[in-house]
Amino acid sequence: MRVKVQQIGSGVRPHDIVVELNTVNGPQRLVVDDSAVEGNSLSVGYPLRRDDLFAYVALPKATISGSFRVWVREQDLVPG
């Protein structure tokens, strides 16, 4: 399972990038290796919970604010 992200900058290390994903609490940013992003999407764990139009997913790394799991819109999930 993958979630749509948008690259917004580069990280401190050469292969790090900063990406942003939309959550129910607003945009969240995280730093990932550039090879983790494919086609403007990032691999996430299978949804731990689903609630109407939203899914609770585990991220590969913590967001800048410290969250490892976030609620995202179902429409932002991409199979694969």
VOMI-599040 format. One record per residue: y, z, x of N, C-alpha, C in turn. Coordinates in pm, 1 decimal, always signed. Example, Ala and Ser with C-alpha at 12.3 -4.5 7.8 and 13.67 -1.06 7.14 Angstrom:
+----------+----------+----------+----------+----------+----------+----------+----------+----------+
|      npy |      npz |      npx |     capy |     capz |     capx |      cpy |      cpz |      cpx |
+----------+----------+----------+----------+----------+----------+----------+----------+----------+
|   -569.0 |   +780.0 |  +1319.0 |   -450.0 |   +780.0 |  +1230.0 |   -330.0 |   +780.0 |  +1320.0 |
|   -225.0 |   +708.0 |  +1285.0 |   -106.0 |   +714.0 |  +1367.0 |     +3.0 |   +787.0 |  +1290.0 |
+----------+----------+----------+----------+----------+----------+----------+----------+----------+
This chain:
+----------+----------+----------+----------+----------+----------+----------+----------+----------+
|      npy |      npz |      npx |     capy |     capz |     capx |      cpy |      cpz |      cpx |
+----------+----------+----------+----------+----------+----------+----------+----------+----------+
|   -116.2 |     +0.0 |    +86.1 |     +0.0 |     +0.0 |     +0.0 |   +122.9 |     +0.0 |    +91.0 |
|   +224.0 |    -68.9 |    +47.4 |   +348.7 |    -79.2 |   +124.3 |   +466.4 |    -54.2 |    +30.4 |
|   +578.7 |    -14.3 |    +87.5 |   +700.5 |     +6.9 |    +10.0 |   +811.5 |    -77.8 |    +72.0 |
|   +897.0 |   -130.8 |    -12.7 |  +1008.2 |   -213.8 |    +35.6 |  +1109.0 |   -128.2 |   +110.4 |
|  +1154.9 |   -181.1 |   +224.8 |  +1256.8 |   -113.4 |   +305.0 |  +1359.1 |   -216.0 |   +351.4 |
|  +1469.3 |   -165.6 |   +400.1 |  +1574.0 |   -251.0 |   +455.8 |  +1608.9 |   -196.8 |   +592.9 |
|  +1607.5 |   -283.4 |   +694.4 |  +1645.5 |   -240.2 |   +829.0 |  +1796.3 |   -223.2 |   +833.2 |
|  +1840.3 |   -107.5 |   +884.7 |  +1984.7 |    -82.6 |   +888.8 |  +2037.3 |    -56.2 |  +1028.8 |
|  +1948.1 |    -46.2 |  +1127.0 |  +1995.7 |    -21.4 |  +1262.6 |  +1882.0 |     -9.7 |  +1361.3 |
|  +1917.9 |    +21.5 |  +1484.6 |  +1816.8 |    +39.2 |  +1588.2 |  +1811.8 |   +186.6 |  +1626.7 |
|  +1696.9 |   +225.8 |  +1682.4 |  +1678.8 |   +364.2 |  +1723.4 |  +1714.7 |   +383.4 |  +1868.9 |
|  +1684.6 |   +499.7 |  +1921.4 |  +1715.4 |   +533.3 |  +2059.5 |  +1623.6 |   +458.9 |  +2155.7 |
|  +1494.7 |   +453.3 |  +2122.7 |  +1399.6 |   +382.9 |  +2208.4 |  +1403.5 |   +233.5 |  +2177.0 |
|  +1363.2 |   +149.3 |  +2272.6 |  +1375.1 |     +3.9 |  +2256.3 |  +1305.9 |    -54.4 |  +2132.6 |
|  +1190.8 |     +0.1 |  +2093.1 |  +1117.8 |    -57.3 |  +1980.0 |  +1136.2 |    +19.5 |  +1849.5 |
|  +1227.2 |   +114.3 |  +1847.7 |  +1254.4 |   +191.1 |  +1726.1 |  +1361.0 |   +121.0 |  +1642.2 |
|  +1339.9 |   +126.5 |  +1510.3 |  +1441.9 |    +77.7 |  +1417.0 |  +1462.4 |   +183.1 |  +1308.5 |
|  +1578.5 |   +180.5 |  +1249.1 |  +1609.8 |   +268.9 |  +1136.7 |  +1598.6 |   +185.3 |  +1010.7 |
|  +1516.4 |   +233.5 |   +916.2 |  +1501.1 |   +164.2 |   +788.9 |  +1542.3 |   +258.0 |   +676.6 |
|  +1575.3 |   +198.1 |   +564.5 |  +1616.2 |   +273.9 |   +446.8 |  +1529.1 |   +232.8 |   +330.3 |
|  +1483.5 |   +330.6 |   +252.7 |  +1408.7 |   +300.9 |   +131.0 |  +1474.6 |   +374.0 |    +16.0 |
|  +1462.5 |   +318.1 |   -101.2 |  +1521.8 |   +377.9 |   -220.6 |  +1423.0 |   +474.8 |   -282.1 |
|  +1467.7 |   +596.6 |   -306.1 |  +1385.8 |   +697.1 |   -372.9 |  +1456.4 |   +739.2 |   -500.5 |
|  +1388.3 |   +819.6 |   -580.4 |  +1451.1 |   +865.2 |   -704.3 |  +1570.2 |   +956.2 |   -675.6 |
|  +1575.9 |  +1014.7 |   -555.1 |  +1687.3 |  +1101.3 |   -516.6 |  +1793.3 |  +1028.6 |   -435.9 |
|  +1783.8 |   +895.7 |   -430.6 |  +1879.2 |   +817.5 |   -354.3 |  +1815.4 |   +761.0 |   -228.8 |
|  +1892.2 |   +686.6 |   -150.8 |  +1836.9 |   +624.6 |    -31.0 |  +1797.6 |   +727.7 |    +75.2 |
|  +1685.6 |   +700.6 |   +141.1 |  +1638.5 |   +784.9 |   +250.5 |  +1617.9 |   +697.3 |   +373.1 |
|  +1648.7 |   +748.9 |   +489.7 |  +1634.0 |   +673.4 |   +613.8 |  +1527.4 |   +738.4 |   +701.1 |
|  +1456.6 |   +653.4 |   +777.6 |  +1362.4 |   +702.7 |   +875.3 |  +1356.7 |   +608.5 |   +994.5 |
|  +1315.5 |   +661.9 |  +1106.7 |  +1303.3 |   +584.6 |  +1229.6 |  +1155.4 |   +551.2 |  +1247.6 |
|  +1124.8 |   +421.8 |  +1263.2 |   +987.0 |   +377.0 |  +1282.2 |   +981.3 |   +275.5 |  +1395.3 |
|   +862.0 |   +251.0 |  +1444.2 |   +841.1 |   +145.3 |  +1542.9 |   +862.5 |    +11.6 |  +1473.0 |
|   +925.7 |    -82.9 |  +1541.0 |   +955.4 |   -211.8 |  +1476.6 |   +829.8 |   -286.4 |  +1432.0 |
|   +714.7 |   -259.1 |  +1492.3 |   +590.9 |   -326.5 |  +1451.3 |   +537.8 |   -273.2 |  +1317.8 |
|   +589.0 |   -159.0 |  +1270.2 |   +545.0 |   -100.2 |  +1143.5 |   +602.7 |   -172.5 |  +1022.2 |
|   +709.7 |   -248.9 |  +1043.6 |   +774.9 |   -319.3 |   +932.9 |   +728.8 |   -464.6 |   +931.6 |
|   +674.8 |   -505.2 |   +817.7 |   +630.2 |   -643.7 |   +799.6 |   +687.0 |   -695.2 |   +668.3 |
|   +757.6 |   -806.5 |   +676.0 |   +812.1 |   -865.1 |   +553.4 |   +897.6 |   -768.5 |   +473.7 |
|   +981.9 |   -693.3 |   +540.5 |  +1070.1 |   -595.3 |   +475.0 |   +994.1 |   -489.7 |   +395.9 |
|   +875.8 |   -450.5 |   +446.8 |   +800.3 |   -342.9 |   +383.6 |   +732.4 |   -257.7 |   +490.4 |
|   +704.4 |   -133.5 |   +452.9 |   +647.3 |    -34.6 |   +543.0 |   +519.6 |    +20.0 |   +479.4 |
|   +415.8 |    +35.2 |   +559.6 |   +289.3 |    +88.4 |   +509.1 |   +305.7 |   +235.3 |   +472.2 |
|   +255.8 |   +271.0 |   +353.2 |   +258.6 |   +409.6 |   +305.6 |   +120.0 |   +443.7 |   +252.4 |
|    +96.2 |   +571.2 |   +232.3 |    -30.4 |   +614.2 |   +174.9 |    -40.6 |   +573.8 |    +28.9 |
|   -167.1 |   +566.5 |    -19.2 |   -188.5 |   +536.3 |   -160.5 |   -115.0 |   +641.7 |   -243.5 |
|    -53.8 |   +601.9 |   -354.7 |    +23.6 |   +698.6 |   -433.9 |    -56.2 |   +824.3 |   -467.4 |
|     +1.9 |   +938.2 |   -434.5 |    -61.0 |  +1066.8 |   -461.3 |    -49.7 |  +1103.5 |   -608.8 |
|    +52.2 |  +1049.6 |   -672.7 |    +76.1 |  +1076.0 |   -814.5 |   +159.7 |   +964.0 |   -871.0 |
|   +139.7 |   +934.6 |   -997.1 |   +220.0 |   +834.1 |  -1066.8 |   +276.5 |   +898.5 |  -1193.0 |
|   +399.3 |   +861.7 |  -1224.7 |   +465.8 |   +918.9 |  -1340.9 |   +556.2 |   +812.3 |  -1401.3 |
|   +511.4 |   +751.0 |  -1507.8 |   +583.2 |   +643.3 |  -1575.3 |   +618.8 |   +530.6 |  -1477.9 |
|   +743.2 |   +520.1 |  -1436.8 |   +788.5 |   +409.9 |  -1352.0 |   +795.9 |   +446.2 |  -1204.3 |
|   +742.7 |   +562.8 |  -1166.9 |   +756.8 |   +611.4 |  -1030.1 |   +621.7 |   +646.1 |   -967.8 |
|   +618.7 |   +645.9 |   -834.7 |   +499.4 |   +684.3 |   -760.3 |   +538.8 |   +777.9 |   -647.1 |
|   +454.1 |   +876.4 |   -620.6 |   +475.7 |   +974.0 |   -513.9 |   +391.5 |   +929.9 |   -394.5 |
|   +455.9 |   +891.2 |   -284.5 |   +383.3 |   +836.2 |   -170.4 |   +409.2 |   +917.0 |    -43.9 |
|   +313.9 |   +910.1 |    +49.1 |   +327.5 |   +973.3 |   +180.2 |   +377.7 |   +868.5 |   +278.8 |
|   +478.3 |   +905.0 |   +355.6 |   +537.3 |   +814.8 |   +454.7 |   +467.6 |   +833.1 |   +589.6 |
|   +471.0 |   +730.1 |   +675.4 |   +407.6 |   +742.7 |   +806.9 |   +481.2 |   +838.5 |   +900.7 |
|   +608.5 |   +859.8 |   +877.3 |   +690.8 |   +952.7 |   +955.4 |   +787.3 |  +1019.6 |   +858.9 |
|   +842.3 |  +1130.4 |   +903.4 |   +939.3 |  +1202.2 |   +819.3 |  +1070.5 |  +1125.8 |   +812.7 |
|  +1138.1 |  +1139.0 |   +699.3 |  +1271.7 |  +1082.2 |   +686.9 |  +1366.4 |  +1162.9 |   +775.1 |
|  +1485.5 |  +1114.1 |   +792.7 |  +1583.9 |  +1185.6 |   +873.6 |  +1613.7 |  +1323.2 |   +813.7 |
|  +1599.9 |  +1335.3 |   +681.1 |  +1622.9 |  +1465.2 |   +617.0 |  +1498.3 |  +1554.4 |   +619.2 |
|  +1384.3 |  +1503.6 |   +671.3 |  +1265.1 |  +1585.9 |   +688.5 |  +1154.5 |  +1568.6 |   +586.1 |
|  +1165.6 |  +1475.3 |   +493.4 |  +1063.4 |  +1455.9 |   +390.5 |   +952.3 |  +1363.1 |   +438.5 |
|   +827.0 |  +1405.3 |   +417.0 |   +712.3 |  +1319.9 |   +446.8 |   +661.5 |  +1248.5 |   +321.7 |
|   +697.8 |  +1302.6 |   +205.9 |   +653.8 |  +1244.3 |    +79.0 |   +775.4 |  +1226.3 |    -10.0 |
|   +779.3 |  +1111.2 |    -79.3 |   +894.5 |  +1080.3 |   -163.6 |   +849.8 |  +1010.2 |   -291.4 |
|   +930.5 |  +1022.5 |   -394.6 |   +910.1 |   +947.1 |   -518.1 |   +985.1 |   +814.4 |   -504.8 |
|   +915.4 |   +703.5 |   -530.5 |   +976.5 |   +570.3 |   -527.3 |   +948.1 |   +499.7 |   -658.4 |
|  +1024.9 |   +397.5 |   -686.8 |  +1000.3 |   +318.3 |   -807.0 |   +874.9 |   +233.7 |   -786.8 |
|   +795.1 |   +221.3 |   -889.6 |   +673.5 |   +138.7 |   -883.7 |   +707.2 |     -3.9 |   -840.9 |
|   +821.4 |    -56.0 |   -884.7 |   +856.7 |   -193.4 |   -853.6 |   +886.5 |   -212.4 |   -705.1 |
|   +908.8 |   -103.5 |   -630.0 |   +932.0 |   -112.3 |   -485.9 |   +802.9 |   -107.3 |   -405.0 |
|   +688.8 |    -88.4 |   -471.4 |   +559.7 |    -87.7 |   -403.5 |   +506.5 |   -230.1 |   -393.6 |
|   +445.6 |   -259.3 |   -279.2 |   +390.4 |   -392.4 |   -252.9 |   +242.8 |   -373.1 |   -215.8 |
|   +149.4 |   -440.4 |   -284.3 |     +8.7 |   -426.3 |   -245.4 |    -14.0 |   -477.1 |   -102.4 |
|   -108.3 |   -416.2 |    -35.2 |   -144.5 |   -465.3 |    +98.2 |   -139.0 |   -362.6 |   +194.2 |
+----------+----------+----------+----------+----------+----------+----------+----------+----------+
